[in-house]
Amino acid sequence: MKTNSRQGLAAWLGAGAIALALSGAAFAEPEFKDGKLQPLADGFPNRAITLINVDDPGTRDGIYARSLQEALRSISPVDVLVSDEPSPAYGTFFTVQDVGGREGGNEGYYPIIMTIPGGSADILVEPITADTGLTLDDLNLVIGTERIPYVLIQKKDAPWGKTFASLVEHIKANPGKVKYISHQVGTGNDLAMSWIIQQLGLEVNKVPAPTDPQVGAIVGAGEGDFSLAQADIALNAWQSGRVDVVMVTGDTVPAPWADDENVVSATEAGLPPAPFGLYLGFVVPKAVPAAHVEWLHALLKAAAESEVHQKRKDVIPGLTFAIIGPEEANKVKTDIVAFLDPVVRALGMHIDDR
């Protein structure tokens, strides 16, 4: 397991937090007693912590939050709640700004679920900085816990065949006619699929759908030809016999498709290495003191490593645990957005091009 090194954390502190640091209180090591994380010397936390899901309750992030909530019952010294707050715009950025205005928001009482690259890539395609004043630095990551690949699905028993190669061949033979159902425009999986299309020199008919479940429903109904879907959406549609799976991002094909010769990894498909897929974690406002970020990291790390939460790898295809701390998580965020910037520009989707 990787943990953060604490180098550079002092640079994130405000003047008040620096004063505490000089007294030694701010950097007291988070301490467990009898399996329960103890509050810090400054009294944090002294009331309930609320995990915020910026999507609907039964979606991937809602289930993720409740899995951690269950694990935290025996770990946290205070109650841990879950609040489902579907965001009207800008997803994570909007919620970070909103939380900063709540009582306790800048103390760390409202960790927000974030996915990389999706949550951070919004800044490349939406006028976030112009409208809110926020930049990528305002997404102060506490932890990254697990990675989940994207899964390329196509309509059931497609006439071109059941392989990624046959799908690509069909698209090349019918430029602009094959329907790609995207999850909105500029989301993490849309950017990944758009990059694949660009790499292979394909021309498709892109039809955006508002949500991930609708992506699976449209392809499953045969009204769309293919999509790069979230793993849980792909699994549900595949298990119900409504779609075929032909490719999984990354360098390996996970269960339940590992033994299916028709399913390939992105590496086996001949695609260049790329950091596509989901990385789940939590973010707080930039103003949250570093000592509180460290405490939240210790809390969520313990929950993510628990037997209760680790069971997720048995039900989500390709899920791997990669638990990292604030410093490394923020570097991952920055590196992925740097990778995506030229991709988005080449696709003509960058906010600078509007």
N, C-alpha and C positions, 0 to 999 in steps of 0.2 A: 504494500500500500504506500502511496506517496502522500507526504504531508508538506505543508508550506514551511519555508525557512524563516520567517519573520524579518528577513532583510528588506529594508525599504518601507516597513509598516509605519515608521515614525513620520514619513513624508505625508501620510494620509490623515494625520491628526490635526484637529483644530487647536486653537490656543488653549481652550479649557481642558482638552484632553492632555495636552503637553504638560500643563500644570499638575494634573494627576499623575502623569508618568514620572515627573520628577520626585514625587512622593513615594513611588514604587507601587502604588495601588493599581494603576491602569494595566500593568503588565504581569499581574499575579497569574500564575499558571492555572488554567481551569482545573478544578480538582473534583474527582469522583469519590464518594463515600458510599459503600455498600451498593455500588452500581448506579447511584444517582448523582448527577452533576450538581455541584454546589454553586450557589450564587457568588458573584464577585464581591470584593471588599466594598465597592461603591454601592452595593445593594441591588445591582442588576442581576437577574430580573426579579421584580417584586410583585408582578401581576402576570396575567395570562399572556402567552405569546400566540400570535395568530399567523398561521401559514396562509398566504393568499394565492389562490388559483385564479388566473386571469381568463379562465375558460369555464365551460359549464361543468356541473358536478360529476357527471358520468364519463367525461372525456379522459384522455390519457393523464393529463396533469391532475385532474381531480382524484383519480384513483391513486396516483403517485403520492399526493398529499395525505390521503387517508391511510395509506400503508405506513408512511412515516409517523403519522399521528398515533397509530396503534402501537408502533414500536416505542414511541416516546412516553407512553403511560408510566413505564417503570424507570425511566431515565431522567425525565425533566423534574425539577423542583417546583415548577408551576404548571398549571393546566396549559395544554397546547390545543388550540382551536383551529378549525379550517374555515376560511371564508371564500366562497365562490363569487368572484367579481368579474364576469365577462367584460373585457375592456371595449369601449366604443371606438377607440382609435389608438394606433401606435402601441398597442399591447403593453409590453413590459415598461416602456418609457413612460407612458401615461400613468401607469400605476405607481412607479417609483416617484414621480412628481406628486401624485395624490397622497401617497403615504407620508411624504416629507412634510405635509401640512397637517397630519394627524397628531394628536397628543401621543407622545412616545414613539412616533415614527422615526425620528432622527436618533433615537436611542437603540433601535433594533428590535422593537416589539412586533414588527410586521414583515418578516422575511417573505419575499415574493418568488414564486416558482419561475424559473427562466430556462429556456432551451437555447443552446448554442448549436447552429448559427442563427436559427430563426429569430430569437428575441433581440439579438444585436444587429442582425442584417437589415432590420427595418430602417435603420438610419441611412442606408445606402439608397433606398428607393422612396422614402417618404420625407416630407419637409419638417422633420422633427425638430431640428435645431432652430429653424426659422420660427416655428410655431410655439415652441416650449422653452427654448434656450438651453436644452439639454444636449450633451454630447456623449460619446461612447464612454468617457471617463465617469459619467454619472451613474453608470451601471456598476455598482460596487459588489462584485461577486464574493460570496461567503464560502461556497463549496461547489464542486462538481461531483456527482455521485455515480452516474451510470451512462453508458453509451448505448444507443439503439440504432441499427441501420435502417435505411429506407428500403422498400421492397417494390419492385416493378411488377405491376399486375396488368393483365390484359383480359379482354372479354372472353368468356368461356368458349372453348372449341372454335377459336378464330380460324377462318379459312386459310390463313397464311402459315399456320402451324403453331407449335407450342414452345418455341425457343426464342431467345433474344435475337439470335442471328436472323431467323426467319421474319421477325417483326421489323428489324432494320431493313432487310431486303425489300419487304413489302412497302415500307415508307418511301424508300428510294425509288421504287417503281411507280409510286402514286404520290408525287410531291404535292403537299398542301391539302390532301384529301383525308388523311388519317387523323382522327380526332384524339388529341391529347387533352385529358381532363386534368386541369391544374387546381391545386388548392390555392385559390385567390391568385394574385400576381405578385411575385417577389418574396414569397415566404421561403423558408429554408428548403423544403422539398421541391418547390417550383424552381428555385435557383439551381438546385442540383440537376433536375431534369433538363432545364434549359441549357445548362453547361454540357450535359451529355449530348443533347441534340446538336449543339454547336460543334462539339468535338467530332461528331460523326458526319457533319455536313448535311443534316436532315432538314426537311421542310414539312411542318405539320400544321394542322388546324387546331390552334390552342383555344380551348373553351374553359374559362375559369368557373369553379364551383365555390360557394361561400365557406364550406366547412369540409374537414377531413371525412366525416361520415358520409357526406353527400358525394364526395369523390368515389368512395367505394360503392355507393348505391348506384351511381350513374354508370360506372364501368360494369358493375354486376348485372345491371339491367340490359346491357348490350347497347346502351345509347351513347357510350363513349368507347373508344378502342383500347386505350391504355392510360396508365398513370404511374407516377412514382409516389407510392402511398406510405403513410405511417405504418409501422410494423403491425400494430394492433388492428388497424383497419384492414390491412391485407390478410391477416390471419383469419379474422372473422368472415370476410367475404370468401376466402379460399375454403374454410371449413364448411361453409354452407353450400359449397359447390357452384358458386356464382362467378368465379374468376379463375384464371390460371396464373401461376407465379412463374416468371421467367428469369429474373435477375435480382440480386441483393447487393446493395452497396458494400464496399469493403473488400477484403481479400479472401474471405471464406463464406461458404453457404451454411447457415445454421439449421438446426432442426426446426421444423419438421421436414425441411426440403433438402437436407444434406445428401440423401441417397437418391434424389431425383435427378437423373442425367439431363433433364431439360432445363434445370435451374443452374445458373452460373453466378459467380461473384463478379463484381466490377473488374477485378484484376483479370479473371479468366475471360471476360468479354473484351479484353484488350484496351481498357480505358486507363488513362494516366492516373497516378495516385492523387487523391483529393480528399479533403477532410469533411466528407458529406455524411449525414446522419444526424442524430440528435444527441446532445450532451445535456442531461438534466441536472439542475442545481438550483441554488437560491441566490438572490440578489437583494441588497438593501440600499437605501440612499447613501450617497457619498459622505454625508455628514455624520453617519454612525461612527462612534469612537472605535478605534482599532481593537481595543481590549474587548469590546462587546462583539465585534466581528469574530475575534478569536474564540470567544465563549460560544457563540452560535455555531461556529465551525465544529467545535468539540461536541456539542449537543447533536447536531445533524449527522456528523460522522459516526457517532455511536449508534444512532438509529439506523443509518444506512448499512452498517455492518452487522446489525442484529439478525437473528435467525428469521424473525417475522418478515423483515423487508427483503432479505436475500432470496426468499421464495419466488420473488418476481422473475428471476432468471429462468424458472421452470415453466412460465406461462407466456413470456414475451420473446418472440423469435430474435435471436442474436444479441440479447441484452448481455452486456458485460459490465462489471463493476470496476470503475476507475476513480477512486475517491481522491480528490485533490483539494488543497487548501486555497485560501484567498489569493495569495501571490501567483500561484500557478494557474488558477482558474481565470484570473484577470488577464494573464498572458495568453492563455488559450483563446479567450474572447478577442483580444487584439489581433492575434495572429490569423484567426479565421476570417475576421473582417478584412484584414489586409489581403488575404488570398482572394476573397470574394470581390473586392473593389474592381480590379480589372475585368473580372468575369461579368459583373453587372454593367460596366461601361461598354464592353464588347457587345452585350445584348441590347444596348440602347435603353436600358431601364434605370440608369443612374439619375439621382435627383439633380445632379449638375447639368444633365442634358435636357431638362424640362424648360 
